[in-house]
Amino acid sequence: MLRKCSSWVLAVVFLVVPVTRVAAQRPQMNADQAKVEVAKLGLGEKARATITLKNGTKIKGYVSRADENDFVIRDRKTDTPTTINYADVVKVQKNRGHSTARNLAIGIGIGAGALLAIILITIAHLD
């Protein structure tokens, strides 16, 4: 009985903890914070980012120009410029890409977690 309860508790913990991390997001940033984040990215094709606006749209590209009140992000594929006011920005994410090693580690972690869950469920049903 104790094994069965402990396996259920572990299963719930593994499912609830990631959900609470997603729900606890940072508050919106103000214009000055957005300006600092964009300045950290730099300028040019290597300054790739995903910008989330207050209206919920996400814009991917690279920062081509940064002024006092706004900045220009260009789409990498079409090279179309989009001017964005710093006050409209909710989130700035750097897009540096993922290495093969990181993707492999994520895959192995997911596989190990699934295997562990299957083992725990099997042990719980044996009792």
PEHU-V867610 format. One record per helix or strand. SS is the DSSP state (~ for helix, > for strand). FROM is the first residue (numbers start at 1). TO is the last residue. If there is no record, write none. Layout:
ss/from/to
SS/FROM/TO
SS/FROM/TO
This chain:
ss/from/to
~/2/23
~/31/41
>/48/53
>/58/66
>/70/74
>/81/85
~/86/88
>/89/94
~/100/126
